[in-house]
Amino acid sequence: MLGLVFDPRPARLALAGALSRLDPLLALTGPGPLGLRRLPDPELPGAGWVALRPRFTGVCGSDVTEATLQADWDNPLSGLVSFPHVMGHEVVARVLEPGGTDLEVGETVVVNPWLGCAARGLSPCPACAGGMLPLCAHQGEPIPGVSGSGIHTGNIRGLPGGMGTAMVAHHSQLRRLPEGLEPRAGVLADPLAVGVHAAEQALARGQPLTGGRGAGSDLVVVLGAGTIGLGVAASLLRLRAGRVLVSVAWPYQPALVAAVGAEAISHRPADVARRVSEATGGRLSRPWRGLPWVIAGGAAAVVDAVGSAATAELSLAIARPGGTVVRVGVGRARRTQATLTYFKEVSVVGSNGYRRRDLDTALAMLAGGEVPWRDWLTHRFALDAWRHAFRTAARPQDHAAVKVSIDIPGRS
């Protein structure tokens, strides 16, 4: 098989690390830690595992962060990853060997990348019993028959992800592609499921979105209009949330936001604070230094789909007292001014991956035409053009990109 392997051995990191400090995209040049390699085909680890041939694999923001060496060295999740590994966790694949399951050779499936108790041959822990595999109590523990361990497909040694010509997955990870849905659309199932889960977190946590004080007490703000932000907005409106504002940074994004029924606003922090204050009948407080913040009014919930220190502060600035901030984006650690967390008694919650039923919901939304998925799948590249794929995903503003995917060739 051919696989896009991330191998962070010091000899491979030295030059790429130095170049990445000048420009993150330079880490993709030369003999760095990421490269296309020929590998042995993976063997089935045991009963219940299925051999697959990837067809389409999305390039996630976390893939770009890893490939360009922008992750923090002290990231706590580094202890739940094993190297070297074949990347790719947003995967549509064809069944090659059903492994004794009810699948058939040639069926197209979407891979839920998260590995829980079932893949380890264990009785379900409370999280897995509830379908929330990302919170499995056994994350990081050995996987029988696999040389490495990790939290999900695409970051585990010996268990190739979807950026290659072969992979295996446990049957508990697989969902059949809905009838009539084009296989390439399945690439969006994983990020859309992340949006479904984050939207439900926003609506379920903290105070209810109805019956609040003043105008716009049911306002929800989504920071970021990438694939995740668009998925959050579409899911919020599907769940009949009230008014939904989405911050946009690039000229091509307002049309994408409007297509899901939300309202686009500028991403500039002062503009966001002003728009939320006006929409909710609040007023702005202006500190000696730093960002103006909304007092009295504010959004009932804010979903941060960017994950930077700046958007963390902005989320607190625009949330109403007793409101909710949901953090689904992942960014580098920076100083964050968090005083408003206590002052407004804001609930800040994380949103990690999704539940099994969220993936089913995402597939139903795609199959039912509830999201304009063709407009979201903006760029497709061959596996041997992986550098172009990652560069496009890393600089979406230069290419009007939303979701970048890699099309996997036939057997090689």
C-alpha atoms as a printed R data frame, in Angstrom:
    type eleno elety resid chain resno       x       y      z
1   ATOM     1    CA   MET     A     1   0.000   0.000  0.000
2   ATOM     2    CA   LEU     A     2   0.892   3.667 -0.260
3   ATOM     3    CA   GLY     A     3   0.319   5.831  2.773
4   ATOM     4    CA   LEU     A     4   0.870   9.443  3.805
5   ATOM     5    CA   VAL     A     5   2.984   8.875  6.897
6   ATOM     6    CA   PHE     A     6   3.774  11.340  9.668
7   ATOM     7    CA   ASP     A     7   7.061  10.329 11.289
8   ATOM     8    CA   PRO     A     8   8.398  12.864 13.830
9   ATOM     9    CA   ARG     A     9  11.800  11.336 14.419
10  ATOM    10    CA   PRO     A    10  14.375  14.039 15.302
11  ATOM    11    CA   ALA     A    11  16.255  13.653 12.014
12  ATOM    12    CA   ARG     A    12  13.062  14.442 10.121
13  ATOM    13    CA   LEU     A    13  11.953  17.226 12.455
14  ATOM    14    CA   ALA     A    14  15.149  19.273 12.570
15  ATOM    15    CA   LEU     A    15  15.034  21.082  9.216
16  ATOM    16    CA   ALA     A    16  11.238  21.080  8.921
17  ATOM    17    CA   GLY     A    17  10.897  22.553 12.404
18  ATOM    18    CA   ALA     A    18  13.289  25.386 11.610
19  ATOM    19    CA   LEU     A    19  11.519  26.124  8.322
20  ATOM    20    CA   SER     A    20   8.080  26.047  9.949
21  ATOM    21    CA   ARG     A    21   9.076  28.912 12.230
22  ATOM    22    CA   LEU     A    22   9.615  31.044  9.124
23  ATOM    23    CA   ASP     A    23   6.418  29.858  7.416
24  ATOM    24    CA   PRO     A    24   4.316  26.867  8.542
25  ATOM    25    CA   LEU     A    25   3.860  25.738  4.915
26  ATOM    26    CA   LEU     A    26   7.624  25.271  4.563
27  ATOM    27    CA   ALA     A    27   7.311  22.230  6.820
28  ATOM    28    CA   LEU     A    28   5.667  20.475  3.870
29  ATOM    29    CA   THR     A    29   8.765  20.832  1.673
30  ATOM    30    CA   GLY     A    30  11.756  18.542  1.463
31  ATOM    31    CA   PRO     A    31  12.346  15.374  3.499
32  ATOM    32    CA   GLY     A    32  10.276  16.412  6.508
33  ATOM    33    CA   PRO     A    33   8.202  14.277  8.882
34  ATOM    34    CA   LEU     A    34   5.299  13.911  6.406
35  ATOM    35    CA   GLY     A    35   5.725  11.901  3.218
36  ATOM    36    CA   LEU     A    36   4.149   9.330  0.926
37  ATOM    37    CA   ARG     A    37   5.632   5.878  1.534
38  ATOM    38    CA   ARG     A    38   5.147   2.300  0.454
39  ATOM    39    CA   LEU     A    39   4.097   0.108  3.385
40  ATOM    40    CA   PRO     A    40   2.930  -3.470  3.977
41  ATOM    41    CA   ASP     A    41  -0.833  -3.889  3.649
42  ATOM    42    CA   PRO     A    42  -2.421  -3.868  7.124
43  ATOM    43    CA   GLU     A    43  -3.648  -7.171  8.514
44  ATOM    44    CA   LEU     A    44  -6.986  -7.583 10.279
45  ATOM    45    CA   PRO     A    45  -6.231  -7.286 14.024
46  ATOM    46    CA   GLY     A    46  -8.905  -9.825 14.954
47  ATOM    47    CA   ALA     A    47 -12.558 -10.766 14.775
48  ATOM    48    CA   GLY     A    48 -14.943  -7.945 13.937
49  ATOM    49    CA   TRP     A    49 -12.391  -5.972 11.943
50  ATOM    50    CA   VAL     A    50 -13.012  -5.041  8.301
51  ATOM    51    CA   ALA     A    51 -10.506  -4.472  5.479
52  ATOM    52    CA   LEU     A    52 -11.208  -1.282  3.549
53  ATOM    53    CA   ARG     A    53  -9.980   0.660  0.547
54  ATOM    54    CA   PRO     A    54 -10.277   4.405  1.180
55  ATOM    55    CA   ARG     A    55 -11.969   6.361 -1.615
56  ATOM    56    CA   PHE     A    56 -12.183   9.920 -0.302
57  ATOM    57    CA   THR     A    57 -10.497  11.434  2.756
58  ATOM    58    CA   GLY     A    58 -10.931  14.956  4.092
59  ATOM    59    CA   VAL     A    59  -8.084  17.184  5.224
60  ATOM    60    CA   CYS     A    60  -9.032  18.380  8.712
61  ATOM    61    CA   GLY     A    61  -7.680  21.439 10.486
62  ATOM    62    CA   SER     A    62  -6.014  19.131 12.999
63  ATOM    63    CA   ASP     A    63  -4.255  17.368 10.093
64  ATOM    64    CA   VAL     A    64  -2.911  20.714  8.905
65  ATOM    65    CA   THR     A    65  -1.781  21.634 12.418
66  ATOM    66    CA   GLU     A    66   0.150  18.369 12.712
67  ATOM    67    CA   ALA     A    67   1.631  18.457  9.221
68  ATOM    68    CA   THR     A    68   2.856  22.051  9.549
69  ATOM    69    CA   LEU     A    69   4.271  21.434 13.036
70  ATOM    70    CA   GLN     A    70   2.033  24.022 14.683
71  ATOM    71    CA   ALA     A    71   0.873  21.859 17.608
72  ATOM    72    CA   ASP     A    72   2.098  22.726 21.097
73  ATOM    73    CA   TRP     A    73   4.870  20.484 22.341
74  ATOM    74    CA   ASP     A    74   3.137  20.245 25.716
75  ATOM    75    CA   ASN     A    75  -0.280  19.391 24.278
76  ATOM    76    CA   PRO     A    76  -1.789  16.891 26.750
77  ATOM    77    CA   LEU     A    77  -3.131  14.727 23.917
78  ATOM    78    CA   SER     A    78   0.384  13.951 22.690
79  ATOM    79    CA   GLY     A    79   0.381  11.072 25.172
80  ATOM    80    CA   LEU     A    80  -2.568   9.505 23.320
81  ATOM    81    CA   VAL     A    81  -0.919   9.337 19.884
82  ATOM    82    CA   SER     A    82   1.607   6.840 18.509
83  ATOM    83    CA   PHE     A    83   4.091   7.301 15.654
84  ATOM    84    CA   PRO     A    84   4.730   6.863 12.814
85  ATOM    85    CA   HIS     A    85   1.162   6.801 11.536
86  ATOM    86    CA   VAL     A    86  -0.778   7.117  8.293
87  ATOM    87    CA   MET     A    87  -2.949  10.214  8.580
88  ATOM    88    CA   GLY     A    88  -6.615  10.737  7.742
89  ATOM    89    CA   HIS     A    89  -9.783  10.409  9.837
90  ATOM    90    CA   GLU     A    90 -12.567  11.845  7.624
91  ATOM    91    CA   VAL     A    91 -12.923   8.738  5.511
92  ATOM    92    CA   VAL     A    92 -15.237   7.201  2.928
93  ATOM    93    CA   ALA     A    93 -14.143   3.677  2.009
94  ATOM    94    CA   ARG     A    94 -15.127   0.528  0.121
95  ATOM    95    CA   VAL     A    95 -15.346  -2.826  1.911
96  ATOM    96    CA   LEU     A    96 -12.740  -5.361  0.767
97  ATOM    97    CA   GLU     A    97 -13.057  -8.048  3.449
98  ATOM    98    CA   PRO     A    98 -16.126  -7.958  5.728
99  ATOM    99    CA   GLY     A    99 -14.354  -9.911  8.469
100 ATOM   100    CA   GLY     A   100 -17.439 -11.905  9.446
101 ATOM   101    CA   THR     A   101 -19.652  -8.825  9.816
102 ATOM   102    CA   ASP     A   102 -22.960  -8.142  8.055
103 ATOM   103    CA   LEU     A   103 -21.222  -5.900  5.531
104 ATOM   104    CA   GLU     A   104 -20.703  -7.017  1.956
105 ATOM   105    CA   VAL     A   105 -17.713  -6.719 -0.344
106 ATOM   106    CA   GLY     A   106 -17.992  -3.529 -2.385
107 ATOM   107    CA   GLU     A   107 -20.267  -1.646  0.005
108 ATOM   108    CA   THR     A   108 -19.397   1.979  0.654
109 ATOM   109    CA   VAL     A   109 -19.069   3.015  4.278
110 ATOM   110    CA   VAL     A   110 -18.246   6.093  6.311
111 ATOM   111    CA   VAL     A   111 -15.701   5.576  9.080
112 ATOM   112    CA   ASN     A   112 -16.312   6.887 12.585
113 ATOM   113    CA   PRO     A   113 -12.644   7.323 13.545
114 ATOM   114    CA   TRP     A   114 -13.109   7.074 17.305
115 ATOM   115    CA   LEU     A   115 -11.965   3.841 18.940
116 ATOM   116    CA   GLY     A   116 -13.822   2.784 22.047
117 ATOM   117    CA   CYS     A   117 -14.272  -0.313 24.156
118 ATOM   118    CA   ALA     A   118 -15.653  -2.485 21.331
119 ATOM   119    CA   ALA     A   119 -12.463  -2.155 19.275
120 ATOM   120    CA   ARG     A   120 -10.483  -3.214 22.348
121 ATOM   121    CA   GLY     A   121 -12.671  -6.243 22.992
122 ATOM   122    CA   LEU     A   122 -13.978  -4.790 26.255
123 ATOM   123    CA   SER     A   123 -17.423  -4.405 27.755
124 ATOM   124    CA   PRO     A   124 -18.670  -0.859 27.167
125 ATOM   125    CA   CYS     A   125 -17.706   1.783 29.690
126 ATOM   126    CA   PRO     A   126 -20.418   4.355 30.549
127 ATOM   127    CA   ALA     A   127 -19.272   6.713 27.776
128 ATOM   128    CA   CYS     A   128 -19.252   4.014 25.115
129 ATOM   129    CA   ALA     A   129 -22.607   2.701 26.312
130 ATOM   130    CA   GLY     A   130 -23.973   6.175 25.612
131 ATOM   131    CA   GLY     A   131 -22.358   6.263 22.185
132 ATOM   132    CA   MET     A   132 -19.787   8.900 23.173
133 ATOM   133    CA   LEU     A   133 -16.604   7.084 22.119
134 ATOM   134    CA   PRO     A   134 -14.351  10.196 22.376
135 ATOM   135    CA   LEU     A   135 -14.754  10.012 26.170
136 ATOM   136    CA   CYS     A   136 -14.059   6.264 26.392
137 ATOM   137    CA   ALA     A   137 -12.481   5.390 29.737
138 ATOM   138    CA   HIS     A   138  -9.867   3.282 27.912
139 ATOM   139    CA   GLN     A   139  -8.569   5.916 25.508
140 ATOM   140    CA   GLY     A   140  -4.875   5.396 24.903
141 ATOM   141    CA   GLU     A   141  -4.861   1.801 26.143
142 ATOM   142    CA   PRO     A   142  -3.554  -0.989 23.879
143 ATOM   143    CA   ILE     A   143  -5.648  -2.197 20.957
144 ATOM   144    CA   PRO     A   144  -5.281  -5.988 20.559
145 ATOM   145    CA   GLY     A   145  -3.478  -6.853 17.349
146 ATOM   146    CA   VAL     A   146  -2.278  -3.269 16.738
147 ATOM   147    CA   SER     A   147   1.311  -2.164 17.379
148 ATOM   148    CA   GLY     A   148   0.397   1.313 18.614
149 ATOM   149    CA   SER     A   149  -2.473   3.008 20.367
150 ATOM   150    CA   GLY     A   150  -4.250   6.328 20.196
151 ATOM   151    CA   ILE     A   151  -7.583   8.083 20.332
152 ATOM   152    CA   HIS     A   152  -8.790   7.585 16.783
153 ATOM   153    CA   THR     A   153  -7.988   6.346 13.301
154 ATOM   154    CA   GLY     A   154  -5.358   8.516 11.677
155 ATOM   155    CA   ASN     A   155  -3.044   8.912 14.678
156 ATOM   156    CA   ILE     A   156  -2.189   5.318 15.592
157 ATOM   157    CA   ARG     A   157   0.925   3.366 14.612
158 ATOM   158    CA   GLY     A   158   0.005   0.163 12.809
159 ATOM   159    CA   LEU     A   159  -3.595   1.221 12.124
160 ATOM   160    CA   PRO     A   160  -3.506   3.287  8.905
161 ATOM   161    CA   GLY     A   161  -5.837   6.203  8.435
162 ATOM   162    CA   GLY     A   162  -7.603   7.158  5.242
163 ATOM   163    CA   MET     A   163  -4.726   8.943  3.496
164 ATOM   164    CA   GLY     A   164  -3.525   5.717  1.974
165 ATOM   165    CA   THR     A   165  -4.608   2.927 -0.333
166 ATOM   166    CA   ALA     A   166  -5.575   0.435  2.397
167 ATOM   167    CA   MET     A   167  -6.857   0.492  5.961
168 ATOM   168    CA   VAL     A   168  -8.786  -1.563  8.496
169 ATOM   169    CA   ALA     A   169 -11.505  -0.523 10.924
170 ATOM   170    CA   HIS     A   170 -13.578  -2.218 13.599
171 ATOM   171    CA   HIS     A   171 -17.152  -2.897 12.525
172 ATOM   172    CA   SER     A   172 -18.388  -0.664 15.363
173 ATOM   173    CA   GLN     A   173 -16.792   2.286 13.546
174 ATOM   174    CA   LEU     A   174 -18.610   1.822 10.238
175 ATOM   175    CA   ARG     A   175 -21.821   3.285  8.887
176 ATOM   176    CA   ARG     A   176 -23.268   2.421  5.495
177 ATOM   177    CA   LEU     A   177 -23.567   5.304  3.093
178 ATOM   178    CA   PRO     A   178 -27.263   6.256  2.779
179 ATOM   179    CA   GLU     A   179 -28.871   5.178 -0.466
180 ATOM   180    CA   GLY     A   180 -28.641   7.841 -3.148
181 ATOM   181    CA   LEU     A   181 -25.916   9.887 -1.436
182 ATOM   182    CA   GLU     A   182 -22.835  10.435 -3.582
183 ATOM   183    CA   PRO     A   183 -19.818   8.782 -1.910
184 ATOM   184    CA   ARG     A   184 -17.709  11.947 -2.025
185 ATOM   185    CA   ALA     A   185 -20.317  13.712  0.134
186 ATOM   186    CA   GLY     A   186 -19.545  11.243  2.917
187 ATOM   187    CA   VAL     A   187 -16.271  13.093  3.566
188 ATOM   188    CA   LEU     A   188 -18.400  15.737  5.260
189 ATOM   189    CA   ALA     A   189 -20.135  13.308  7.614
190 ATOM   190    CA   ASP     A   190 -17.408  13.485 10.272
191 ATOM   191    CA   PRO     A   191 -17.055  17.309 10.447
192 ATOM   192    CA   LEU     A   192 -20.824  17.755 10.178
193 ATOM   193    CA   ALA     A   193 -21.317  15.323 13.076
194 ATOM   194    CA   VAL     A   194 -18.886  17.473 15.084
195 ATOM   195    CA   GLY     A   195 -21.179  20.406 14.306
196 ATOM   196    CA   VAL     A   196 -24.274  18.457 15.330
197 ATOM   197    CA   HIS     A   197 -22.735  17.622 18.705
198 ATOM   198    CA   ALA     A   198 -21.524  21.183 19.337
199 ATOM   199    CA   ALA     A   199 -24.956  22.602 18.453
200 ATOM   200    CA   GLU     A   200 -26.665  20.268 20.890
201 ATOM   201    CA   GLN     A   201 -24.127  21.225 23.561
202 ATOM   202    CA   ALA     A   202 -24.983  24.881 22.980
203 ATOM   203    CA   LEU     A   203 -28.715  24.293 23.303
204 ATOM   204    CA   ALA     A   204 -28.580  21.865 26.205
205 ATOM   205    CA   ARG     A   205 -26.113  23.583 28.526
206 ATOM   206    CA   GLY     A   206 -26.705  26.514 30.828
207 ATOM   207    CA   GLN     A   207 -29.912  28.492 30.862
208 ATOM   208    CA   PRO     A   208 -32.587  27.758 28.245
209 ATOM   209    CA   LEU     A   209 -32.646  29.888 25.130
210 ATOM   210    CA   THR     A   210 -36.218  31.078 25.667
211 ATOM   211    CA   GLY     A   211 -37.639  33.380 28.294
212 ATOM   212    CA   GLY     A   212 -34.505  35.475 28.725
213 ATOM   213    CA   ARG     A   213 -34.460  39.213 29.298
214 ATOM   214    CA   GLY     A   214 -34.639  41.666 26.452
215 ATOM   215    CA   ALA     A   215 -34.602  41.356 22.709
216 ATOM   216    CA   GLY     A   216 -32.581  38.551 21.165
217 ATOM   217    CA   SER     A   217 -32.480  36.430 24.301
218 ATOM   218    CA   ASP     A   218 -32.368  33.349 22.051
219 ATOM   219    CA   LEU     A   219 -29.414  34.583 19.988
220 ATOM   220    CA   VAL     A   220 -26.639  32.095 19.213
221 ATOM   221    CA   VAL     A   221 -23.320  33.230 17.754
222 ATOM   222    CA   VAL     A   222 -20.951  30.909 15.887
223 ATOM   223    CA   LEU     A   223 -17.370  32.135 15.590
224 ATOM   224    CA   GLY     A   224 -15.843  30.869 12.363
225 ATOM   225    CA   ALA     A   225 -17.341  29.903  9.002
226 ATOM   226    CA   GLY     A   226 -15.176  26.953  8.056
227 ATOM   227    CA   THR     A   227 -16.579  23.457  7.667
228 ATOM   228    CA   ILE     A   228 -17.187  23.050 11.403
229 ATOM   229    CA   GLY     A   229 -18.735  26.491 11.847
230 ATOM   230    CA   LEU     A   230 -21.070  25.956  8.899
231 ATOM   231    CA   GLY     A   231 -22.009  22.548 10.279
232 ATOM   232    CA   VAL     A   232 -22.753  24.061 13.688
233 ATOM   233    CA   ALA     A   233 -24.933  26.771 12.134
234 ATOM   234    CA   ALA     A   234 -26.869  24.290  9.989
235 ATOM   235    CA   SER     A   235 -27.398  22.039 13.006
236 ATOM   236    CA   LEU     A   236 -28.547  24.897 15.241
237 ATOM   237    CA   LEU     A   237 -31.168  25.918 12.707
238 ATOM   238    CA   ARG     A   238 -32.219  22.301 12.229
239 ATOM   239    CA   LEU     A   239 -32.812  22.164 15.986
240 ATOM   240    CA   ARG     A   240 -34.882  25.346 15.674
241 ATOM   241    CA   ALA     A   241 -32.567  27.606 17.584
242 ATOM   242    CA   GLY     A   242 -33.451  31.285 17.419
243 ATOM   243    CA   ARG     A   243 -31.417  33.810 15.501
244 ATOM   244    CA   VAL     A   244 -27.962  32.515 14.490
245 ATOM   245    CA   LEU     A   245 -25.070  34.849 13.625
246 ATOM   246    CA   VAL     A   246 -21.848  33.478 12.111
247 ATOM   247    CA   SER     A   247 -18.613  35.459 11.942
248 ATOM   248    CA   VAL     A   248 -16.881  35.426  8.565
249 ATOM   249    CA   ALA     A   249 -13.326  36.383  7.682
250 ATOM   250    CA   TRP     A   250 -13.227  36.001  3.896
251 ATOM   251    CA   PRO     A   251 -15.325  37.438  1.039
252 ATOM   252    CA   TYR     A   252 -16.624  34.052 -0.175
253 ATOM   253    CA   GLN     A   253 -18.023  33.013  3.214
254 ATOM   254    CA   PRO     A   254 -21.182  35.180  3.598
255 ATOM   255    CA   ALA     A   255 -22.914  33.309  0.761
256 ATOM   256    CA   LEU     A   256 -22.110  29.989  2.449
257 ATOM   257    CA   VAL     A   257 -23.568  31.231  5.732
258 ATOM   258    CA   ALA     A   258 -26.707  32.536  4.041
259 ATOM   259    CA   ALA     A   259 -27.193  29.185  2.287
260 ATOM   260    CA   VAL     A   260 -27.738  27.436  5.646
261 ATOM   261    CA   GLY     A   261 -30.141  30.141  6.839
262 ATOM   262    CA   ALA     A   262 -27.850  32.017  9.219
263 ATOM   263    CA   GLU     A   263 -26.657  35.652  9.192
264 ATOM   264    CA   ALA     A   264 -23.060  36.530  8.391
265 ATOM   265    CA   ILE     A   265 -21.266  39.195 10.430
266 ATOM   266    CA   SER     A   266 -17.716  40.534 10.383
267 ATOM   267    CA   HIS     A   267 -15.156  38.511 12.318
268 ATOM   268    CA   ARG     A   268 -13.538  41.649 13.741
269 ATOM   269    CA   PRO     A   269 -13.961  41.446 17.528
270 ATOM   270    CA   ALA     A   270 -15.202  45.009 18.051
271 ATOM   271    CA   ASP     A   271 -17.738  44.563 15.240
272 ATOM   272    CA   VAL     A   272 -18.958  41.262 16.707
273 ATOM   273    CA   ALA     A   273 -19.396  42.816 20.149
274 ATOM   274    CA   ARG     A   274 -21.311  45.752 18.673
275 ATOM   275    CA   ARG     A   275 -23.620  43.544 16.590
276 ATOM   276    CA   VAL     A   276 -24.422  41.283 19.545
277 ATOM   277    CA   SER     A   277 -25.040  44.263 21.817
278 ATOM   278    CA   GLU     A   278 -27.426  45.802 19.283
279 ATOM   279    CA   ALA     A   279 -29.213  42.502 18.644
280 ATOM   280    CA   THR     A   280 -29.852  41.829 22.333
281 ATOM   281    CA   GLY     A   281 -30.560  45.282 23.716
282 ATOM   282    CA   GLY     A   282 -27.344  45.320 25.731
283 ATOM   283    CA   ARG     A   283 -24.717  47.961 26.103
284 ATOM   284    CA   LEU     A   284 -20.971  47.928 25.646
285 ATOM   285    CA   SER     A   285 -18.458  48.361 28.450
286 ATOM   286    CA   ARG     A   286 -15.081  49.680 27.318
287 ATOM   287    CA   PRO     A   287 -12.116  48.764 29.543
288 ATOM   288    CA   TRP     A   288  -8.901  50.805 29.696
289 ATOM   289    CA   ARG     A   289  -7.352  48.320 27.300
290 ATOM   290    CA   GLY     A   290  -8.690  45.392 25.369
291 ATOM   291    CA   LEU     A   291 -11.963  44.393 23.818
292 ATOM   292    CA   PRO     A   292 -15.325  46.104 24.452
293 ATOM   293    CA   TRP     A   293 -17.721  43.640 26.028
294 ATOM   294    CA   VAL     A   294 -21.473  43.263 26.227
295 ATOM   295    CA   ILE     A   295 -23.073  43.950 29.584
296 ATOM   296    CA   ALA     A   296 -26.725  43.202 30.435
297 ATOM   297    CA   GLY     A   297 -27.451  41.766 26.979
298 ATOM   298    CA   GLY     A   298 -25.450  39.195 25.065
299 ATOM   299    CA   ALA     A   299 -25.805  35.892 23.241
300 ATOM   300    CA   ALA     A   300 -27.499  33.002 24.986
301 ATOM   301    CA   ALA     A   301 -24.816  30.718 23.579
302 ATOM   302    CA   VAL     A   302 -21.561  31.169 21.685
303 ATOM   303    CA   VAL     A   303 -19.924  28.332 19.759
304 ATOM   304    CA   ASP     A   304 -16.224  28.922 19.208
305 ATOM   305    CA   ALA     A   305 -15.337  26.983 16.048
306 ATOM   306    CA   VAL     A   306 -11.915  28.636 15.772
307 ATOM   307    CA   GLY     A   307 -10.327  27.890 19.130
308 ATOM   308    CA   SER     A   308  -7.807  30.715 19.339
309 ATOM   309    CA   ALA     A   309  -7.056  32.798 22.412
310 ATOM   310    CA   ALA     A   310  -8.684  35.758 20.638
311 ATOM   311    CA   THR     A   311 -11.942  33.903 20.004
312 ATOM   312    CA   ALA     A   312 -11.919  32.528 23.557
313 ATOM   313    CA   GLU     A   313 -11.881  36.100 24.865
314 ATOM   314    CA   LEU     A   314 -14.440  37.248 22.319
315 ATOM   315    CA   SER     A   315 -16.779  34.416 23.328
316 ATOM   316    CA   LEU     A   316 -16.791  35.639 26.917
317 ATOM   317    CA   ALA     A   317 -17.202  39.238 25.815
318 ATOM   318    CA   ILE     A   318 -20.422  38.556 23.886
319 ATOM   319    CA   ALA     A   319 -22.054  35.862 26.034
320 ATOM   320    CA   ARG     A   320 -24.925  37.025 28.223
321 ATOM   321    CA   PRO     A   321 -24.828  36.599 32.016
322 ATOM   322    CA   GLY     A   322 -25.450  32.948 32.751
323 ATOM   323    CA   GLY     A   323 -24.894  32.087 29.101
324 ATOM   324    CA   THR     A   324 -22.911  29.256 27.561
325 ATOM   325    CA   VAL     A   325 -19.694  29.130 25.566
326 ATOM   326    CA   VAL     A   326 -18.986  25.907 23.671
327 ATOM   327    CA   ARG     A   327 -15.408  25.404 22.530
328 ATOM   328    CA   VAL     A   328 -15.139  23.069 19.565
329 ATOM   329    CA   GLY     A   329 -12.104  24.599 17.852
330 ATOM   330    CA   VAL     A   330  -8.559  23.679 18.861
331 ATOM   331    CA   GLY     A   331  -5.792  26.252 18.761
332 ATOM   332    CA   ARG     A   332  -2.367  26.841 20.269
333 ATOM   333    CA   ALA     A   333  -2.135  27.809 23.912
334 ATOM   334    CA   ARG     A   334  -1.894  31.535 24.534
335 ATOM   335    CA   ARG     A   335  -2.646  33.922 27.377
336 ATOM   336    CA   THR     A   336  -6.422  34.369 27.674
337 ATOM   337    CA   GLN     A   337  -8.179  37.131 29.580
338 ATOM   338    CA   ALA     A   338 -10.824  35.059 31.366
339 ATOM   339    CA   THR     A   339 -12.161  37.520 33.977
340 ATOM   340    CA   LEU     A   340 -15.618  37.608 32.378
341 ATOM   341    CA   THR     A   341 -16.050  33.880 32.999
342 ATOM   342    CA   TYR     A   342 -16.640  34.541 36.678
343 ATOM   343    CA   PHE     A   343 -18.147  38.001 36.337
344 ATOM   344    CA   LYS     A   344 -20.946  36.848 34.016
345 ATOM   345    CA   GLU     A   345 -21.090  33.338 35.463
346 ATOM   346    CA   VAL     A   346 -20.633  31.942 31.969
347 ATOM   347    CA   SER     A   347 -20.523  28.174 31.537
348 ATOM   348    CA   VAL     A   348 -17.594  27.217 29.306
349 ATOM   349    CA   VAL     A   349 -17.871  23.665 28.000
350 ATOM   350    CA   GLY     A   350 -15.898  21.593 25.545
351 ATOM   351    CA   SER     A   351 -17.285  19.710 22.585
352 ATOM   352    CA   ASN     A   352 -15.121  16.719 21.691
353 ATOM   353    CA   GLY     A   353 -15.969  14.787 18.548
354 ATOM   354    CA   TYR     A   354 -19.478  13.367 18.542
355 ATOM   355    CA   ARG     A   355 -21.753  10.518 19.571
356 ATOM   356    CA   ARG     A   356 -22.653   7.645 17.258
357 ATOM   357    CA   ARG     A   357 -26.112   9.062 16.724
358 ATOM   358    CA   ASP     A   358 -24.625  12.423 15.726
359 ATOM   359    CA   LEU     A   359 -22.907  10.707 12.802
360 ATOM   360    CA   ASP     A   360 -26.229   9.131 11.814
361 ATOM   361    CA   THR     A   361 -27.842  12.576 11.993
362 ATOM   362    CA   ALA     A   362 -25.098  14.068  9.831
363 ATOM   363    CA   LEU     A   363 -25.523  11.365  7.197
364 ATOM   364    CA   ALA     A   364 -29.280  11.944  7.183
365 ATOM   365    CA   MET     A   365 -28.734  15.694  6.745
366 ATOM   366    CA   LEU     A   366 -26.424  15.080  3.798
367 ATOM   367    CA   ALA     A   367 -28.738  12.543  2.194
368 ATOM   368    CA   GLY     A   368 -31.793  14.749  2.738
369 ATOM   369    CA   GLY     A   369 -30.242  17.808  1.147
370 ATOM   370    CA   GLU     A   370 -30.356  19.783  4.391
371 ATOM   371    CA   VAL     A   371 -26.884  21.210  3.751
372 ATOM   372    CA   PRO     A   372 -25.449  22.403  0.421
373 ATOM   373    CA   TRP     A   373 -22.632  19.881  0.513
374 ATOM   374    CA   ARG     A   374 -21.556  20.449 -3.080
375 ATOM   375    CA   ASP     A   375 -20.684  24.040 -2.168
376 ATOM   376    CA   TRP     A   376 -18.672  22.823  0.803
377 ATOM   377    CA   LEU     A   377 -16.565  20.284 -1.130
378 ATOM   378    CA   THR     A   378 -14.490  22.908 -2.869
379 ATOM   379    CA   HIS     A   379 -11.182  21.157 -3.654
380 ATOM   380    CA   ARG     A   380 -10.158  17.588 -4.502
381 ATOM   381    CA   PHE     A   381  -6.610  16.323 -4.995
382 ATOM   382    CA   ALA     A   382  -4.977  13.037 -5.884
383 ATOM   383    CA   LEU     A   383  -2.988  11.275 -3.175
384 ATOM   384    CA   ASP     A   384   0.333  12.110 -4.832
385 ATOM   385    CA   ALA     A   385  -0.681  15.792 -4.793
386 ATOM   386    CA   TRP     A   386  -0.996  15.777 -1.011
387 ATOM   387    CA   ARG     A   387   1.260  18.823 -0.636
388 ATOM   388    CA   HIS     A   388  -1.130  20.892 -2.738
389 ATOM   389    CA   ALA     A   389  -4.040  19.585 -0.683
390 ATOM   390    CA   PHE     A   390  -2.454  20.604  2.612
391 ATOM   391    CA   ARG     A   391  -1.350  23.994  1.321
392 ATOM   392    CA   THR     A   392  -4.876  24.703  0.126
393 ATOM   393    CA   ALA     A   393  -6.409  23.637  3.436
394 ATOM   394    CA   ALA     A   394  -3.855  25.674  5.393
395 ATOM   395    CA   ARG     A   395  -4.591  28.889  3.465
396 ATOM   396    CA   PRO     A   396  -8.305  28.672  2.627
397 ATOM   397    CA   GLN     A   397  -8.558  32.409  2.090
398 ATOM   398    CA   ASP     A   398  -6.201  32.165 -0.894
399 ATOM   399    CA   HIS     A   399  -8.305  29.516 -2.623
400 ATOM   400    CA   ALA     A   400 -11.893  30.117 -1.430
401 ATOM   401    CA   ALA     A   401 -11.650  26.673  0.178
402 ATOM   402    CA   VAL     A   402 -14.076  25.054  2.584
403 ATOM   403    CA   LYS     A   403 -13.417  21.310  2.668
404 ATOM   404    CA   VAL     A   404 -10.366  19.940  0.898
405 ATOM   405    CA   SER     A   405 -10.324  16.207  0.183
406 ATOM   406    CA   ILE     A   406  -7.901  13.639 -1.167
407 ATOM   407    CA   ASP     A   407  -9.174  11.136 -3.744
408 ATOM   408    CA   ILE     A   408  -7.499   7.772 -3.274
409 ATOM   409    CA   PRO     A   409  -6.481   5.856 -6.402
410 ATOM   410    CA   GLY     A   410  -6.983   2.152 -7.094
411 ATOM   411    CA   ARG     A   411  -4.688  -0.553 -5.797
412 ATOM   412    CA   SER     A   412  -0.997   0.234 -5.931
